[in-house]
Amino acid sequence: MIDITHKSNTYRKATACARVQFGSNQTMQAIIEKNVPKGDVLEMAKTAGLFAVKRTSDLIPDCHPLPIEYTKISYELGSDHIDILVEVATVYKTGVEVEAMHGASVVALTMYDMLKPIDKNISIQNIALLHKKGGKSDYKNDNGDQLKAAVIVCSDSISAGKKEDKAGKEIIKKLENMHFSGTDYIVIPDSVEEIQAHVKKYCEQKINLLLITGGTGLSPTDHTPEALKPLIEKDIPGISETIRNYGQQRMPYAMLSRSVSGIIDETLVLALPGSTRGASESMDAVFPSLLHIFKMMQGGKHDN
């Protein structure tokens, strides 16, 4: 199975369909009148579909086990066919498309099995995913292709040439994956004066996104939050809370991070941890959905 540990839980929903085509118009009458020898076709097939949805990961090797929090199976009855509709929803890290399609398939197969004694020409058709919600596809229009970004690495040891920067370069890599290009990059000592001077410079240049890595810990040389807080005009605590919560699920020390986030003039400023892992996980925690903020800042419509 692919690694989904870096993903965050979001609302996921998928709807799948299938059609059971009869060979005789008498078949539907037998179903409605419950004259099928094997029992109530609609109820039995629905029960089978519910079991199938919940056990998808037992049968499809690369499917992750996940909590099934909602399933609805409904029918549209035609004169010579039944259309099956399966809706599945959860709050998890990966989608439920396969679960919905598996459920529709098993509902159809159950009908086939129950009806074959009275109809030898049944066929199963049109098993398909109708639509899905959740995951990256919901944020396909949230990317950085029209945004300018800059990365500031705050570290006395890196600026002195004693250590190599990895966190800043990891941030740039993730920005490139979101279609940012030409991201500015600088390494400076972790001092209030240096940080404030460079932050003001980038804000004057109308940089859209300013990411600062380092200086958010508790050592005597960590000054990034103290430098940023007097400059921030609109605090956005939810971003920092999300970063810490995401990190806390992976590393208990994440609760000690003093990451801050907010808007200065027209620039979104984020202070991220200085470790490579901390910086990387912080990016995973809030991007790409965070990019929606730029539409909000421009007065665009947004979903609650």
C-alpha positions in Angstrom: 0.0 0.0 0.0 1.1 3.5 -0.6 2.2 5.7 2.3 -0.7 8.0 3.5 0.8 8.9 6.9 1.6 12.4 5.6 -2.1 13.1 4.7 -4.6 14.8 7.0 -8.1 13.5 7.7 -10.7 15.2 5.5 -14.4 14.6 4.6 -14.5 12.0 1.8 -17.5 10.9 -0.2 -18.0 8.8 -3.3 -21.0 7.6 -5.3 -20.9 4.6 -7.6 -23.5 2.9 -9.8 -24.2 -0.4 -11.5 -27.0 -1.8 -13.6 -28.6 -5.2 -13.5 -30.2 -5.9 -16.9 -32.9 -8.6 -17.1 -33.5 -11.0 -19.9 -37.3 -11.0 -19.2 -39.8 -8.4 -18.3 -41.3 -10.9 -15.8 -38.3 -10.7 -13.6 -39.1 -7.3 -12.2 -42.6 -8.4 -11.4 -41.2 -11.4 -9.4 -38.9 -9.0 -7.5 -41.7 -6.6 -6.6 -44.0 -9.4 -5.6 -41.2 -11.1 -3.7 -41.8 -14.4 -5.6 -38.1 -15.1 -6.1 -37.2 -18.5 -4.6 -34.1 -17.3 -2.9 -35.9 -14.5 -1.0 -36.3 -10.7 -1.0 -33.8 -9.6 -3.7 -33.7 -5.9 -2.9 -33.1 -6.3 0.8 -30.7 -9.2 0.5 -28.6 -7.4 -2.1 -28.6 -4.3 0.1 -27.3 -6.2 3.1 -24.6 -7.8 0.9 -23.6 -4.4 -0.3 -23.2 -3.0 3.2 -20.9 -5.9 4.1 -18.9 -5.4 0.9 -18.3 -1.7 1.5 -17.0 -2.4 5.0 -14.7 -5.3 3.9 -13.2 -3.8 0.7 -9.7 -3.7 2.2 -9.9 -7.4 2.9 -10.3 -8.2 -0.8 -8.5 -5.4 -2.7 -4.8 -5.6 -1.8 -3.8 -2.0 -2.0 -6.9 -0.5 -0.3 -6.3 0.9 3.1 -8.6 -0.2 6.0 -10.6 2.8 6.9 -13.6 3.8 9.0 -16.9 3.6 7.0 -19.0 6.2 8.7 -21.9 6.4 6.2 -23.3 4.1 3.5 -26.5 4.4 1.5 -27.7 1.9 -1.1 -30.7 2.9 -3.2 -32.4 1.6 -6.4 -34.1 2.9 -9.4 -36.4 0.3 -10.8 -37.0 0.1 -14.6 -39.3 -2.3 -16.5 -36.4 -4.6 -17.4 -33.5 -3.4 -15.2 -32.4 -2.1 -11.8 -30.0 0.8 -11.4 -28.0 0.6 -8.2 -26.6 3.6 -6.4 -24.1 3.3 -3.6 -23.0 6.3 -1.5 -20.1 6.0 1.0 -18.6 8.7 3.2 -15.9 8.9 5.9 -13.5 11.4 7.5 -10.1 9.9 6.8 -6.8 10.3 4.9 -7.8 8.5 1.7 -10.9 8.3 -0.4 -13.8 5.8 -0.6 -14.2 5.4 -4.4 -13.2 1.8 -4.4 -15.4 1.0 -1.5 -18.4 2.5 -3.3 -17.7 0.7 -6.5 -17.1 -2.6 -4.6 -20.4 -2.2 -2.9 -22.2 -1.6 -6.2 -20.5 -4.6 -7.7 -21.5 -6.9 -4.9 -25.1 -5.7 -4.8 -25.3 -6.5 -8.6 -23.7 -9.9 -8.1 -26.1 -10.7 -5.3 -29.0 -9.9 -7.5 -27.5 -12.0 -10.3 -27.1 -15.0 -8.0 -30.7 -14.7 -6.6 -32.3 -14.2 -10.0 -30.5 -16.7 -12.2 -32.9 -19.5 -11.3 -35.8 -17.5 -12.9 -33.9 -15.5 -15.6 -31.0 -17.1 -17.6 -30.1 -13.9 -19.5 -29.2 -11.4 -16.7 -26.2 -9.2 -17.3 -24.3 -6.7 -15.1 -23.5 -3.4 -16.7 -22.1 0.1 -16.2 -20.2 -0.3 -12.9 -18.8 3.2 -12.6 -17.8 5.9 -10.2 -20.2 8.8 -10.6 -18.5 11.4 -8.5 -16.2 11.9 -5.4 -15.5 14.6 -2.9 -12.4 15.1 -0.8 -8.6 15.0 -1.2 -6.4 16.8 -3.7 -9.0 17.0 -6.4 -11.0 19.5 -4.3 -8.0 21.8 -4.3 -6.9 21.4 -8.0 -7.3 25.2 -8.5 -5.3 26.0 -5.4 -1.8 26.3 -6.6 1.0 28.8 -6.7 1.4 29.4 -10.4 0.5 33.1 -10.0 1.9 33.7 -6.6 5.3 34.9 -5.4 7.0 33.2 -2.4 10.2 33.6 -0.4 11.9 31.4 2.2 14.0 32.8 5.0 16.2 30.3 7.0 16.9 31.7 10.5 19.9 29.9 11.9 23.1 31.2 13.4 25.0 28.0 12.6 23.8 27.8 9.0 24.5 31.5 8.3 28.0 31.0 9.7 28.6 28.1 7.4 28.8 25.5 10.2 25.8 23.5 9.0 24.0 22.8 5.8 20.4 24.0 5.3 18.0 21.2 4.6 14.7 22.5 6.0 14.6 25.6 3.7 15.4 23.5 0.6 12.6 21.0 1.6 10.2 23.9 1.8 11.2 25.1 -1.7 10.8 21.6 -3.1 7.2 21.4 -1.7 6.5 24.9 -3.2 7.7 23.7 -6.6 5.3 20.8 -6.4 2.5 23.4 -6.0 3.7 25.2 -9.1 5.6 28.0 -7.4 8.6 29.1 -9.5 11.5 31.3 -8.8 11.1 31.3 -5.0 13.5 33.7 -3.3 15.7 32.1 -0.7 18.0 33.6 2.0 19.8 32.4 5.1 20.2 34.9 8.0 21.2 34.8 11.7 18.4 34.3 14.2 18.2 37.8 15.6 15.1 40.0 16.0 16.7 42.8 14.0 17.7 40.7 11.0 14.4 38.9 10.8 12.3 42.1 11.0 14.5 43.8 8.4 14.1 41.0 5.9 10.4 40.5 6.6 9.7 44.2 6.0 11.7 44.1 2.8 9.8 41.1 1.4 6.4 42.7 2.4 7.4 45.9 0.6 8.0 43.8 -2.5 4.4 42.4 -2.2 5.6 38.8 -1.8 2.4 36.7 -1.5 3.8 34.0 0.8 6.8 34.3 3.2 7.9 31.2 4.9 10.4 31.4 7.8 12.0 28.3 9.1 13.9 28.1 12.3 13.9 30.0 15.6 10.5 28.7 16.8 11.9 26.6 19.6 12.7 27.4 23.2 16.5 27.8 23.2 18.1 31.2 24.1 18.8 31.9 20.4 15.2 31.3 19.2 13.7 34.7 18.4 11.5 34.3 15.4 8.1 34.6 17.1 9.3 37.6 19.1 10.4 39.2 15.8 7.2 38.5 13.9 4.4 39.2 16.5 4.9 43.0 16.6 4.7 43.1 12.7 1.7 40.8 12.2 -1.5 42.8 11.5 -3.9 39.9 11.3 -3.1 36.9 13.4 -4.3 33.5 12.0 -4.0 31.1 15.0 -5.8 28.3 13.2 -2.9 27.8 10.9 -0.4 27.4 13.8 -2.9 25.2 15.7 -3.3 22.9 12.7 0.5 22.6 12.3 1.0 21.7 15.9 -1.9 19.3 16.0 -0.6 17.6 12.8 2.9 17.3 14.3 1.6 16.1 17.7 0.2 13.1 16.0 3.6 12.2 14.7 6.0 13.6 17.3 5.1 14.4 20.9 7.6 17.3 21.0 5.6 19.2 18.4 3.6 20.8 21.2 6.7 22.8 22.1 6.8 24.5 18.7 6.1 28.3 18.8 5.0 28.5 15.2 3.1 31.7 14.4 1.2 32.8 11.3 -0.5 35.9 10.1 -0.8 38.7 7.5 1.5 41.7 7.2 0.2 44.2 4.6 -0.7 41.8 1.8 1.8 39.0 2.6 0.9 35.8 4.4 3.8 35.0 6.8 4.3 31.6 8.4 7.0 30.7 10.9 7.8 27.0 10.7 10.1 24.7 12.7 13.8 24.6 11.8 14.1 20.8 11.6 13.8 19.3 8.2 11.1 16.9 9.4 9.2 19.7 11.3 9.3 22.0 8.3 8.2 19.3 5.9 5.3 18.1 8.1 4.2 21.7 8.7 3.9 22.1 4.9 1.9 18.9 4.6 -0.4 20.0 7.4 -1.7 23.1 5.7 -1.0 23.0 2.0 -2.4 23.2 -0.6 -5.7 24.1 1.1 -4.0 27.1 2.7 -3.6 28.7 -0.7 -7.3 29.4 -0.7 -6.5 32.3 1.6 -5.3 34.4 -1.4 -8.7 34.2 -3.0 -10.2 35.3 0.3 -7.8 38.2 0.6 -8.9 39.3 -2.9 -12.5 39.2 -1.9 -13.3 36.1 -3.9 -16.1 33.7 -3.0 -15.2 30.8 -0.8 -16.9 27.8 0.8 -17.4 27.6 4.6 
